C-alpha cells in the first residue's frame, strides 16, 4: 500500500475472520476514503498523518475508544461514520476543522453538556446523528434495529422513486410527521430533555442542517409552548 500513492478509495468492509489485522493502516496514509465497517478491529491507532483522508467509515467495529490524537492525524476529514460502537467520548475528534457529517448513533455517549461542548469545535458541521445513545434515549420512535442499512443493494429499489440511496451502516432518515405524533405523546420529562438537547446543539452548531435524521427547525429555539413554560418554571432557561 505504501506504493499506491494515487489510491483514492480503500474498502475492507466485512472481511471474513474474527478480527481485522490493522498493521496495514500506516501504509494507507495516501487514501482519500477508507471503509472499515463490519470488522472487529484489533486496534485503531494510527501513528502517521492522513492528510488526504476525507471520508472514514468505522461503524460496527467494536471500538470503545477513539485514538487520543485522531483529530490531529486526520485533520482534513469531512465525513466520519462511527455508528454502532461503544464510544463514550468524542473529544479525540477535536482538530477536524472541516468536519461536515458525523454519525455516532448506537454508541455510549451519555454526558450532554460535554458532548455539546466538543461538537462546538466543528464550525462546518451540517449533519449529525446521535440516535440510540444514552443521552437520546426515548427521544425518537425508531430504533437502530429497524433502521440500520447494512447492504445498499437491498435498499436501492425501495429508494429509487425518492432519488435517494441510503449508505451502508447508516440509519434511515426519520419521517417528520411521524416524529411529531410521537413527540406529542412523550412524557414531560422526556420532552424537557429533548428540548434542552436540541437547544444546546443548535446554539453550538450554527450550520447544522440535519440532526438525528430530521431536518433542523430552528424555531424550536424560540418556541414558547408548554415545554418552554415548564423550562421557565424549573429555571432551565
Helices and strands as residue ranges (DSSP letters): E 9-11, G 22-27, E 33-35, E 55-57, H 70-73, E 79-81, G 91-93, E 101-103, H 112-119, E 127-129, G 134-136, H 144-147, E 148-149, H 152-160, E 170-171, H 176-184, H 188-204, E 210-211, E 214-215, G 218-221, H 226-233
